[in-house]
Amino acid sequence: MRLVYVYLLVGIMLLTTAKAITVNPPHYYTDVEEGTFDMVNFHITNEANEIVNVTITIDQEIEGKVNVSKNNLSIPPNSKEEVTVVISRHQPLDGYIYFNDIPVHIKVNDTQPEQPPQPQPQTTNLTIIPSQPIAGKNFVLLLPNRENLTGYIYIPNSNNIYIISIINGVGIVSLSEDDYGSATIKLFGKEEYTETISISPPQVDSIYIDYPSSIKTGDEITFTVYADGDPVSAKLKFDGADNFTVKTNSFGEATVTFKKAGNYTLTVSYLGKTVVKALTVSPKPIKIQLPPEINTGEEMQIETEPNAKVVIKKDETTWTYTASADGTCTFTPPFPGEYTITAKTVDREGTVTFTARTTTHISVIGMTGTQTNEVKEGDVLLIQILDTNNEPVSDSNIDVYVDGMFYKTLDVVAGYTLWKVDKAGRVYEFKYSPSSEDYLPCSTTLYSSGKNPISMPINSIVIILLVIVGIIVILFAFGIIDVDKIKWFFKKEKIPL
């Protein structure tokens, strides 16, 4: 019973594999036309929600006459890949190409009338070194009788023809990387000689792609592809925010400029081997200029790129604007605190933060229950810190200065504090220094209402005395006041000096 279940499971897996892909066209039929090759693009569609690995094989009967651009590939979910098949129409053929277990019938019909047998060229006694040439490499031809011959080699798979010169029995042929499959060598001397050889496709063990770790839109980025350590000409396919394909040059380099930021998948293909890389393209920075000081309730100007989309966010609230043709827009922050501005264009993006602060003022309520500008010792004062909207600010405390000297700090609760004036003075100054960046500092000054023979603050008197002394010193320095006359005056008045 268990064996039956195993068979059922294998059968279901085979059915799933068969249905995972579809191949179009499902077959290809043509007629013989000597010297002609057809290049047919087969589209393989993966309709499954998972990656499907596809292996392509060719019937032995048509091998060498039918060649595929790649033998193995992986198709992402719900995606399509393209495989190019080169079909020789030199002679009739009938066979199948298998995409996994899906057969695609390939047939070249013989429509030409039968030709009488032609005399076949003689076969030379050529020695090929190496015995199995490899595409992209050189190989040597040796003739034991040291003949001088000329001719050519024709490789149907690449449709390339190379001239051969054999001097003293030695010749050399340089193959390109797509010169593989069967090839015909024709040599001409006293007689015509023909030799058919097989060229192996190039073998690649590893592919390495070199490119910068940081990629930004608008920058020229150079990708270099190495196969087994040598720079090669490979195909680069980019899929993501933008889709495009480029090919590296003979130095293995391709320069790319990304117009759109985002995540990309890079597929590098070379000689049937594929390597996939994930890369991220970041937007180029965008300028955002703000005023040096930003206050709540006051309009501010934002300078950025023309027509940029500007998004301002504070906590869960978002404002969206579009910059004008000169790259400006205005915004009035309604709340104190930190805001984030993001500006975007097609290929640029930038973010800055700013803190909007609220102006504050101090209100002093006197004994009469109204705001006062005069105070005396013994008064009880209600002192408030208020913001622009006259809302209490409970952020910090108030420092009290009496006659210009620091006296004490008053604790503020919910924006209010009570103080009984316990120190006599002439000038009382209240200062608020916020501990939060949400608010601006402020201060207010009150004057004593008590009687005092000195009507001005001590600090002011000291300043006046210093000014008088300074004037006297200047008068002495310029000789305007004569010291001898002053001494004579005091002697005359009998005032001791």
KEGUVEX-650635 format. One record per residue (C-alpha): x, y, z; residue number from 1; residue in three letters. Coordinates in pm, 1 decimal, always signed. Each point is the difference from the previous one (the first is absolute). Example, Ala and Ser with C-alpha at 12.3 -4.5 7.8 and 13.67 -1.06 7.14 Angstrom:
<recs>
((+1230.0,-450.0,+780.0),1,ALA),
((+137.0,+344.0,-66.0),2,SER),
</recs>
This chain:
<recs>
((+0.0,+0.0,+0.0),1,MET),
((+287.2,+240.1,+82.9),2,ARG),
((+153.1,-64.0,-344.4),3,LEU),
((-327.8,+110.0,-162.8),4,VAL),
((+12.0,+326.7,+193.6),5,TYR),
((+357.3,+60.2,-116.1),6,VAL),
((-101.1,-52.1,-362.2),7,TYR),
((-294.5,+236.7,+42.1),8,LEU),
((+227.6,+264.9,+153.7),9,LEU),
((+255.2,-28.1,-281.2),10,VAL),
((-279.4,+22.5,-255.6),11,GLY),
((-141.0,+313.5,+160.1),12,ILE),
((+348.2,+159.7,+3.7),13,MET),
((+50.5,-73.8,-367.0),14,LEU),
((-338.8,+144.6,-87.5),15,LEU),
((+77.4,+311.7,+205.0),16,THR),
((+334.8,+45.4,-176.4),17,THR),
((-157.2,-44.5,-339.6),18,ALA),
((-271.8,+252.8,+71.1),19,LYS),
((+232.3,+247.3,+168.6),20,ALA),
((+125.2,+134.2,-335.9),21,ILE),
((-132.8,+53.9,-350.3),22,THR),
((+214.2,+34.0,-313.1),23,VAL),
((-89.3,+205.6,-306.8),24,ASN),
((+14.6,-73.1,-283.3),25,PRO),
((-85.8,-363.8,+82.0),26,PRO),
((+181.7,-117.4,-316.3),27,HIS),
((+197.0,+135.0,-295.0),28,TYR),
((-17.7,-127.3,-357.3),29,TYR),
((+190.3,+131.0,-301.5),30,THR),
((+151.2,-112.7,-327.5),31,ASP),
((+351.3,-71.7,-116.9),32,VAL),
((+189.5,+301.5,-130.7),33,GLU),
((+372.4,-52.4,-36.1),34,GLU),
((+226.4,+251.9,+173.7),35,GLY),
((-286.2,+127.0,+217.0),36,THR),
((-49.3,+1.7,+375.8),37,PHE),
((-318.6,+89.9,+184.4),38,ASP),
((+16.3,+169.1,+339.7),39,MET),
((-322.0,-74.5,+189.2),40,VAL),
((-86.3,+160.5,+335.1),41,ASN),
((-189.3,-236.0,+231.1),42,PHE),
((-187.2,+161.5,+288.4),43,HIS),
((-14.4,-202.9,+320.2),44,ILE),
((-270.0,+112.6,+243.5),45,THR),
((+0.9,-98.8,+367.0),46,ASN),
((-359.3,+18.2,+121.9),47,GLU),
((+82.7,-137.3,+342.8),48,ALA),
((+46.1,+200.9,+318.6),49,ASN),
((+351.3,-133.1,+49.0),50,GLU),
((+331.8,-6.7,-184.1),51,ILE),
((+18.5,-267.0,-270.3),52,VAL),
((+333.3,-137.5,-121.8),53,ASN),
((-2.3,-90.9,-369.2),54,VAL),
((+246.4,-239.3,-166.8),55,THR),
((+10.4,-2.0,-380.9),56,ILE),
((+114.6,-313.2,-183.8),57,THR),
((+15.8,-89.0,-369.4),58,ILE),
((-59.5,-333.5,-173.7),59,ASP),
((+323.4,-166.1,-101.6),60,GLN),
((-126.0,-25.0,-360.4),61,GLU),
((-7.1,+379.2,-41.5),62,ILE),
((+282.8,+95.6,+234.9),63,GLU),
((+252.0,+228.5,-169.8),64,GLY),
((-261.7,+110.9,-250.2),65,LYS),
((-216.5,+161.4,+266.8),66,VAL),
((+163.7,+210.8,+270.4),67,ASN),
((-149.3,+189.4,+293.2),68,VAL),
((+128.1,+322.9,+157.5),69,SER),
((-15.6,-147.0,+350.4),70,LYS),
((-53.0,-348.0,+142.8),71,ASN),
((-106.1,+88.0,+352.9),72,ASN),
((-196.3,+288.9,+142.9),73,LEU),
((-208.1,+95.1,+301.2),74,SER),
((-328.0,+181.2,-55.5),75,ILE),
((-144.0,+211.9,+284.1),76,PRO),
((-365.9,-49.9,+100.3),77,PRO),
((-257.3,+116.3,-257.8),78,ASN),
((+274.0,+107.9,-238.1),79,SER),
((+116.6,-61.6,-354.8),80,LYS),
((+345.1,-71.3,-143.7),81,GLU),
((+122.0,-15.7,-358.7),82,GLU),
((+228.7,-263.0,-153.1),83,VAL),
((+144.9,+32.8,-350.6),84,THR),
((+29.7,-315.4,-209.9),85,VAL),
((+215.0,-7.3,-316.6),86,VAL),
((-123.2,-255.3,-257.0),87,ILE),
((+209.2,-104.9,-300.2),88,SER),
((-199.6,-31.8,-318.8),89,ARG),
((+283.0,-156.3,-201.4),90,HIS),
((-167.1,-340.0,+1.1),91,GLN),
((-317.4,-170.7,+120.4),92,PRO),
((-28.9,-70.0,+371.6),93,LEU),
((-267.0,-127.4,+233.2),94,ASP),
((+22.9,-7.7,+378.7),95,GLY),
((-94.9,+160.5,+330.0),96,TYR),
((+126.4,+260.6,+241.3),97,ILE),
((-108.3,-70.0,+360.3),98,TYR),
((-73.5,+281.1,+244.1),99,PHE),
((+0.7,-217.6,+312.0),100,ASN),
((-251.1,-263.3,-113.6),101,ASP),
((-180.3,+216.8,-256.3),102,ILE),
((+93.7,-109.9,-355.5),103,PRO),
((+19.7,+258.8,-279.7),104,VAL),
((+4.8,-152.8,-346.1),105,HIS),
((+266.0,+137.3,-239.9),106,ILE),
((-24.2,-104.9,-362.3),107,LYS),
((+172.7,+111.8,-320.9),108,VAL),
((-178.0,-146.4,-302.6),109,ASN),
((+187.6,-106.1,-313.7),110,ASP),
((-161.6,+186.1,-291.1),111,THR),
((+302.8,-4.5,-225.6),112,GLN),
((+17.8,-247.6,-291.9),113,PRO),
((+248.2,-274.6,+49.1),114,GLU),
((+341.7,+88.1,-136.4),115,GLN),
((+224.6,-249.0,-170.5),116,PRO),
((+283.9,-113.4,+222.3),117,PRO),
((+285.5,+247.9,+3.0),118,GLN),
((+362.0,-99.7,+24.9),119,PRO),
((+108.2,+43.2,+360.1),120,GLN),
((+314.3,+195.7,+76.0),121,PRO),
((+285.3,-197.9,+135.5),122,GLN),
((+59.1,-9.1,+371.6),123,THR),
((+330.7,+132.0,+121.9),124,THR),
((+212.8,-164.6,+261.0),125,ASN),
((-40.2,+301.0,+232.3),126,LEU),
((+102.6,-3.5,+363.0),127,THR),
((-196.1,+240.9,+224.7),128,ILE),
((+164.9,+127.6,+318.7),129,ILE),
((-177.2,-13.3,+237.3),130,PRO),
((-201.4,-289.4,-133.4),131,SER),
((-317.9,+163.1,+133.9),132,GLN),
((+18.2,+375.0,-76.5),133,PRO),
((-182.2,+234.4,+237.8),134,ILE),
((-190.6,+312.5,-106.2),135,ALA),
((+182.0,+320.7,+83.8),136,GLY),
((+341.3,-171.7,-17.7),137,LYS),
((+258.1,-73.9,-270.9),138,ASN),
((+76.4,-335.8,-156.9),139,PHE),
((+278.0,-120.5,-231.8),140,VAL),
((-21.8,-198.9,-322.3),141,LEU),
((+288.2,-227.7,-93.8),142,LEU),
((+64.8,-177.2,-335.5),143,LEU),
((+261.0,-276.6,+5.8),144,PRO),
((+124.2,+65.0,-355.6),145,ASN),
((+77.1,+368.5,+79.3),146,ARG),
((-226.5,+123.7,-279.5),147,GLU),
((-89.0,+362.9,-66.3),148,ASN),
((-379.1,+29.6,-19.0),149,LEU),
((-261.7,+275.8,+31.3),150,THR),
((-365.9,-31.8,+85.3),151,GLY),
((-262.5,+86.0,+256.2),152,TYR),
((-196.2,-131.8,+297.1),153,ILE),
((-376.2,+49.4,+19.4),154,TYR),
((-188.4,-25.3,+332.6),155,ILE),
((-377.8,-19.5,-64.2),156,PRO),
((-95.8,+72.8,+361.8),157,ASN),
((+156.4,+348.4,-8.8),158,SER),
((-11.1,+33.9,-379.9),159,ASN),
((+367.2,+105.3,+17.6),160,ASN),
((+259.9,-74.0,-270.4),161,ILE),
((+375.4,+31.2,+57.4),162,TYR),
((+278.2,-13.6,-260.3),163,ILE),
((+261.4,-272.3,+60.2),164,ILE),
((+359.9,+12.8,-121.4),165,SER),
((+211.7,-311.6,+45.4),166,ILE),
((+370.0,+63.0,-57.8),167,ILE),
((+242.7,-288.1,+17.6),168,ASN),
((-276.6,-213.3,+143.7),169,GLY),
((-90.8,+233.5,+290.5),170,VAL),
((-304.0,+229.1,+36.3),171,GLY),
((-187.3,+166.8,+284.9),172,ILE),
((-365.7,+96.7,+46.6),173,VAL),
((-135.9,+248.0,+258.7),174,SER),
((-360.4,-63.7,+104.3),175,LEU),
((-248.2,+241.0,+152.7),176,SER),
((-204.5,-95.1,+305.8),177,GLU),
((-309.6,-92.5,-201.5),178,ASP),
((+189.7,-221.9,-245.4),179,ASP),
((-109.0,-344.2,+118.3),180,TYR),
((-174.9,-304.7,-142.2),181,GLY),
((+92.8,-175.7,-323.1),182,SER),
((+235.3,+180.0,-240.5),183,ALA),
((+120.2,-66.2,-352.0),184,THR),
((+360.9,+54.7,-106.4),185,ILE),
((+72.0,+33.2,-373.6),186,LYS),
((+358.5,+15.3,-126.7),187,LEU),
((+114.0,+63.1,-354.4),188,PHE),
((+324.7,-111.8,-158.0),189,GLY),
((+53.6,-238.1,-287.3),190,LYS),
((-331.0,-145.5,+108.9),191,GLU),
((-289.9,+110.7,+220.8),192,GLU),
((-4.6,-150.1,+347.7),193,TYR),
((-288.4,-1.1,+248.4),194,THR),
((+4.2,-77.6,+373.0),195,GLU),
((-288.3,+16.6,+249.2),196,THR),
((+81.4,+66.7,+364.3),197,ILE),
((-193.2,+68.4,+319.1),198,SER),
((+67.0,+307.8,+215.0),199,ILE),
((-98.6,-1.5,+366.6),200,SER),
((-185.8,+297.1,+146.1),201,PRO),
((+208.3,+211.1,+240.8),202,PRO),
((-10.5,-107.5,+360.8),203,GLN),
((-39.0,+255.3,+279.7),204,VAL),
((+42.2,-100.2,+362.2),205,ASP),
((-64.3,+336.8,+162.5),206,SER),
((-129.8,+345.2,-84.6),207,ILE),
((+86.6,+303.6,+211.8),208,TYR),
((-160.2,+345.4,-30.2),209,ILE),
((+179.9,+305.7,+135.0),210,ASP),
((-200.6,+318.3,+69.8),211,TYR),
((-13.6,+272.4,+271.3),212,PRO),
((-172.8,-79.7,+328.4),213,SER),
((-178.0,+337.6,-3.6),214,SER),
((-206.2,+88.0,-306.9),215,ILE),
((-195.7,+323.4,-45.0),216,LYS),
((-226.0,+121.1,-276.6),217,THR),
((+164.6,+217.5,-262.5),218,GLY),
((+349.3,-138.5,+66.4),219,ASP),
((+193.6,-192.0,-265.3),220,GLU),
((+55.2,-347.5,+145.0),221,ILE),
((+247.8,-243.3,-159.4),222,THR),
((-72.0,-373.0,+19.6),223,PHE),
((+288.4,-236.7,-85.3),224,THR),
((-59.2,-371.1,-66.5),225,VAL),
((+271.4,-264.7,+40.6),226,TYR),
((-29.0,-363.8,-106.3),227,ALA),
((+256.1,-223.0,+168.5),228,ASP),
((+200.0,+313.3,+77.1),229,GLY),
((+0.7,+149.8,-351.7),230,ASP),
((-212.0,+300.5,-111.3),231,PRO),
((-266.3,-113.5,-245.6),232,VAL),
((-278.8,+138.2,-214.7),233,SER),
((-318.6,-100.0,+184.8),234,ALA),
((-364.9,+100.9,+6.4),235,LYS),
((-129.2,+201.0,+298.6),236,LEU),
((-376.4,+3.5,+55.3),237,LYS),
((-143.1,+243.3,+258.1),238,PHE),
((-352.6,-50.1,+136.7),239,ASP),
((-165.3,+217.8,+262.8),240,GLY),
((-94.8,+366.3,+17.8),241,ALA),
((+118.8,+14.2,-361.6),242,ASP),
((+60.4,-284.2,-249.3),243,ASN),
((+280.8,-4.5,-255.3),244,PHE),
((+279.6,-218.1,-142.8),245,THR),
((+360.8,+88.4,-86.6),246,VAL),
((+309.2,-192.1,-109.7),247,LYS),
((+353.1,+36.2,+128.2),248,THR),
((+280.2,+86.3,-242.5),249,ASN),
((+313.1,-204.3,-72.3),250,SER),
((+147.4,+126.6,+328.2),251,PHE),
((-300.9,-139.9,+187.2),252,GLY),
((-132.6,+349.9,+78.4),253,GLU),
((-340.6,+161.5,-40.9),254,ALA),
((-87.9,+348.1,+130.8),255,THR),
((-357.0,+47.2,+121.0),256,VAL),
((-190.4,+307.1,+125.8),257,THR),
((-307.3,-77.2,+210.4),258,PHE),
((-287.5,+242.4,-44.9),259,LYS),
((-224.5,-146.9,+270.2),260,LYS),
((+77.7,-92.1,+358.5),261,ALA),
((-107.9,-332.1,+148.7),262,GLY),
((+90.0,-367.8,+27.0),263,ASN),
((+134.2,-176.6,-309.9),264,TYR),
((+79.3,-358.3,-100.3),265,THR),
((+311.8,-29.8,-216.8),266,LEU),
((+26.4,-313.3,-215.3),267,THR),
((+338.9,-60.2,-162.3),268,VAL),
((+9.0,-253.7,-285.0),269,SER),
((+311.5,-131.3,-165.5),270,TYR),
((+38.8,-316.8,-207.5),271,LEU),
((-304.7,-166.1,+151.0),272,GLY),
((+98.0,+79.4,+359.6),273,LYS),
((-215.4,+241.6,+198.2),274,THR),
((+67.5,+191.4,+321.0),275,VAL),
((-267.4,+205.9,+179.4),276,VAL),
((+76.1,+293.4,+232.1),277,LYS),
((-227.3,+230.6,+201.8),278,ALA),
((+92.5,+367.2,+18.1),279,LEU),
((-155.0,+319.6,+133.0),280,THR),
((+10.7,+335.2,-177.3),281,VAL),
((-34.4,+297.4,+234.1),282,SER),
((-136.1,+336.2,-109.3),283,PRO),
((+250.7,+280.8,-36.9),284,LYS),
((-15.0,+251.7,+288.4),285,PRO),
((-224.4,+302.6,-47.6),286,ILE),
((+59.5,+341.5,+155.7),287,LYS),
((-243.3,+120.9,+268.5),288,ILE),
((+63.8,+341.7,+155.3),289,GLN),
((-191.3,+136.0,+302.3),290,LEU),
((+4.4,+326.0,+199.9),291,PRO),
((+249.6,+6.7,+291.1),292,PRO),
((-279.5,+55.1,+253.9),293,GLU),
((-350.4,-146.1,-25.0),294,ILE),
((-281.8,+93.5,+235.0),295,ASN),
((-350.2,-138.1,+31.8),296,THR),
((-268.7,+209.5,-161.6),297,GLY),
((+252.3,+172.9,-228.1),298,GLU),
((+19.0,-76.7,-373.4),299,GLU),
((+327.2,-156.7,-113.3),300,MET),
((+141.2,-47.7,-351.8),301,GLN),
((+139.6,-331.4,-121.0),302,ILE),
((+248.0,+8.7,-290.5),303,GLU),
((+59.7,-318.0,-202.9),304,THR),
((-5.2,-123.7,-363.6),305,GLU),
((-262.3,+139.2,-244.1),306,PRO),
((-330.1,-192.0,+3.5),307,ASN),
((+123.2,-236.1,+270.8),308,ALA),
((-257.0,-180.9,+212.1),309,LYS),
((+40.4,+121.2,+359.5),310,VAL),
((-138.0,-206.0,+288.7),311,VAL),
((+9.1,+142.6,+355.2),312,ILE),
((-68.4,-232.3,+291.6),313,LYS),
((-35.1,+46.2,+374.6),314,LYS),
((-99.6,-303.2,+202.4),315,ASP),
((-307.0,-138.0,-181.2),316,GLU),
((-86.8,+320.4,-188.9),317,THR),
((+113.5,+49.6,-361.8),318,THR),
((-8.0,+302.6,-231.7),319,TRP),
((+72.1,-35.1,-374.7),320,THR),
((+101.2,+280.8,-237.5),321,TYR),
((+150.7,+42.6,-346.6),322,THR),
((+287.7,+244.1,-37.1),323,ALA),
((-45.7,+278.3,-254.3),324,SER),
((+202.8,+41.8,-318.4),325,ALA),
((+266.3,+182.0,+202.5),326,ASP),
((+12.6,-285.3,+253.8),327,GLY),
((-172.7,+168.7,+295.5),328,THR),
((-306.1,-63.0,+215.3),329,CYS),
((-122.5,+140.9,+332.1),330,THR),
((-116.3,-164.3,+322.2),331,PHE),
((-121.2,+127.1,+336.5),332,THR),
((+79.0,-246.4,+281.4),333,PRO),
((-301.5,-11.6,+232.6),334,PRO),
((+164.4,-193.3,+285.3),335,PHE),
((+335.6,+18.8,+177.3),336,PRO),
((+238.2,-292.5,-36.2),337,GLY),
((+192.5,-190.7,-265.2),338,GLU),
((-118.5,-25.4,-362.6),339,TYR),
((+137.6,-207.6,-290.9),340,THR),
((+7.4,+131.9,-358.7),341,ILE),
((+46.5,-238.1,-295.2),342,THR),
((+42.4,+138.9,-353.2),343,ALA),
((-11.6,-224.8,-308.4),344,LYS),
((+45.5,+32.3,-374.9),345,THR),
((+23.5,-276.8,-259.8),346,VAL),
((+360.5,-85.2,+83.9),347,ASP),
((+76.1,+195.3,+318.2),348,ARG),
((-109.8,-14.4,+360.6),349,GLU),
((+99.7,+172.1,+321.5),350,GLY),
((-112.7,+25.4,+362.4),351,THR),
((+60.7,+262.1,+268.3),352,VAL),
((-143.2,+63.4,+344.8),353,THR),
((-70.1,+324.3,+181.8),354,PHE),
((-136.4,+105.9,+336.2),355,THR),
((-273.9,+260.5,+19.2),356,ALA),
((+13.4,+196.4,+322.8),357,ARG),
((-273.9,+202.7,+167.3),358,THR),
((+55.9,+353.2,+129.5),359,THR),
((-73.4,+51.0,+370.4),360,THR),
((-63.6,+288.1,+239.5),361,HIS),
((-27.9,+44.1,+376.2),362,ILE),
((-313.5,+141.9,+160.0),363,SER),
((+10.2,+134.6,+358.1),364,VAL),
((-332.3,+42.8,+184.9),365,ILE),
((+22.2,+230.1,+302.5),366,GLY),
((-201.0,+43.2,+321.9),367,MET),
((-286.7,+166.5,-189.1),368,THR),
((-54.4,-306.3,-220.4),369,GLY),
((+121.8,+175.6,-310.3),370,THR),
((+328.1,+0.5,-188.5),371,GLN),
((+248.2,+233.4,+165.0),372,THR),
((+333.3,+163.0,-79.2),373,ASN),
((+73.9,+108.1,+361.4),374,GLU),
((+85.1,-204.1,+305.1),375,VAL),
((+121.0,+46.1,+356.4),376,LYS),
((+119.5,-221.7,+278.4),377,GLU),
((-284.3,-197.2,+154.8),378,GLY),
((-212.8,-13.7,-319.1),379,ASP),
((-134.3,-337.9,-111.8),380,VAL),
((+37.7,-48.8,-375.2),381,LEU),
((-157.4,-254.0,-237.9),382,LEU),
((+259.8,-60.1,-272.9),383,ILE),
((-92.9,-180.8,-320.8),384,GLN),
((+199.7,-126.5,-301.3),385,ILE),
((-226.0,+17.5,-306.9),386,LEU),
((+51.7,-96.4,-364.7),387,ASP),
((-111.8,+182.1,-315.8),388,THR),
((-357.9,-118.8,+52.3),389,ASN),
((+9.3,+105.8,+369.3),390,ASN),
((+6.5,-365.4,+104.5),391,GLU),
((+204.3,-86.9,+312.8),392,PRO),
((+349.4,-142.4,-54.6),393,VAL),
((+101.1,-248.2,+268.5),394,SER),
((+336.7,-76.6,-149.6),395,ASP),
((+240.9,+167.0,+244.6),396,SER),
((+53.6,+240.8,+292.1),397,ASN),
((+44.7,+375.3,+43.6),398,ILE),
((+319.0,+169.3,+120.7),399,ASP),
((-40.3,+316.7,+208.5),400,VAL),
((+258.2,+282.5,-12.3),401,TYR),
((-15.5,+289.3,+250.4),402,VAL),
((+188.7,+315.8,-94.3),403,ASP),
((+191.3,-194.0,-266.9),404,GLY),
((+113.7,-279.8,+233.9),405,MET),
((-135.2,-357.3,-10.2),406,PHE),
((-217.6,-60.0,+305.4),407,TYR),
((-190.0,-329.9,-33.7),408,LYS),
((-179.1,-247.4,-231.2),409,THR),
((-375.4,-40.3,+20.3),410,LEU),
((-152.5,-343.8,-72.2),411,ASP),
((-267.9,+11.2,-269.4),412,VAL),
((-291.1,-246.6,+4.2),413,VAL),
((-237.7,-13.1,-298.6),414,ALA),
((+139.5,+335.8,-115.5),415,GLY),
((-71.6,+184.5,+327.6),416,TYR),
((+183.0,+92.0,+320.3),417,THR),
((-73.6,+222.0,+305.3),418,LEU),
((+269.6,+212.5,+160.5),419,TRP),
((-14.8,+221.4,+304.7),420,LYS),
((+260.7,+267.8,-56.9),421,VAL),
((+243.5,-68.5,+283.4),422,ASP),
((+285.0,+226.7,-102.9),423,LYS),
((+2.3,+375.6,-28.3),424,ALA),
((+127.0,+141.0,-322.5),425,GLY),
((-49.2,+261.9,-267.1),426,ARG),
((-3.1,-216.4,-314.1),427,VAL),
((-143.2,-353.2,-23.1),428,TYR),
((+71.6,-204.1,-314.0),429,GLU),
((-161.8,-338.1,-75.7),430,PHE),
((+171.8,-222.8,-259.4),431,LYS),
((-129.1,-320.7,-164.1),432,TYR),
((+260.5,-228.8,-163.1),433,SER),
((-179.9,-299.7,-157.2),434,PRO),
((+148.2,-346.3,+31.3),435,SER),
((-193.6,-112.5,-310.4),436,SER),
((+79.1,+113.9,-354.8),437,GLU),
((-374.4,+45.9,-51.5),438,ASP),
((+4.3,+341.3,+167.5),439,TYR),
((+191.0,+328.9,-22.0),440,LEU),
((+133.1,+176.3,+314.0),441,PRO),
((-155.0,+318.8,+135.8),442,CYS),
((+29.3,+245.8,+291.1),443,SER),
((-184.9,+289.9,+160.5),444,THR),
((+104.4,+281.3,+235.0),445,THR),
((-193.0,+160.0,+290.1),446,LEU),
((+95.9,+305.0,+208.4),447,TYR),
((-40.7,+63.6,+370.1),448,SER),
((-306.4,+202.8,+97.5),449,SER),
((+140.3,+89.0,+349.9),450,GLY),
((+139.8,+352.2,+95.0),451,LYS),
((+376.3,+31.2,-20.5),452,ASN),
((+225.1,+309.3,-5.4),453,PRO),
((+191.3,-161.2,-282.9),454,ILE),
((-236.7,-22.5,-287.3),455,SER),
((+218.9,-207.3,-224.0),456,MET),
((+159.5,-345.4,+37.8),457,PRO),
((+338.6,-35.0,+166.1),458,ILE),
((+149.8,-131.9,-321.3),459,ASN),
((-99.1,+320.6,-178.6),460,SER),
((+158.5,+217.7,+277.1),461,ILE),
((+325.4,-196.5,-22.0),462,VAL),
((+8.4,+50.9,-376.1),463,ILE),
((-55.5,+377.4,+38.6),464,ILE),
((+281.4,+27.5,+255.4),465,LEU),
((+235.3,-188.3,-229.8),466,LEU),
((-85.9,+237.1,-286.4),467,VAL),
((+74.5,+307.1,+219.9),468,ILE),
((+336.0,-142.1,+110.4),469,VAL),
((+85.0,-74.3,-361.6),470,GLY),
((-73.5,+356.8,-104.6),471,ILE),
((+222.9,+139.7,+276.9),472,ILE),
((+287.4,-228.2,-105.5),473,VAL),
((-33.0,+120.2,-361.1),474,ILE),
((+1.3,+367.5,+113.7),475,LEU),
((+319.7,-58.6,+196.8),476,PHE),
((+160.5,-185.3,-293.2),477,ALA),
((-56.8,+290.7,-239.9),478,PHE),
((+105.0,+265.0,+255.5),479,GLY),
((-340.1,+163.3,+10.6),480,ILE),
((+7.4,-20.2,+381.9),481,ILE),
((+316.1,+145.3,+160.8),482,ASP),
((+105.9,-193.9,+309.2),483,VAL),
((+189.2,+296.2,+152.1),484,ASP),
((-307.5,+220.9,-20.0),485,LYS),
((-204.6,-263.7,+173.1),486,ILE),
((+257.9,-18.7,+283.7),487,LYS),
((+3.0,+384.7,+23.6),488,TRP),
((-380.0,+0.6,+21.0),489,PHE),
((-5.3,-244.4,+286.9),490,PHE),
((+278.3,+197.7,+184.6),491,LYS),
((-189.6,+325.5,-47.0),492,LYS),
((-311.6,-154.3,+138.2),493,GLU),
((+213.8,-164.9,+270.7),494,LYS),
((-121.3,-338.6,-98.9),495,ILE),
((+267.9,-258.2,+79.1),496,PRO),
((+115.6,-214.0,-288.3),497,LEU),
</recs>
